[in-house]
């Protein structure tokens, strides 16, 4: 690959000053993927769940 640095690899990658690095991972106190649910611990007590499943009424 000749030419400008990073051209054609990933056009969405941020441009940073020479010698710097783009942040590609969050800094955290845990190894692995972080939970999309925040600090919730599973299993959750069913009385704390506010979700109501929709029902379908079939027209006959």
Secondary structure by P-SEA (a helix, b strand, c coil): ccccccccccccccccccccccccccccccccccccccccccccccccccbbbbbbbbcc
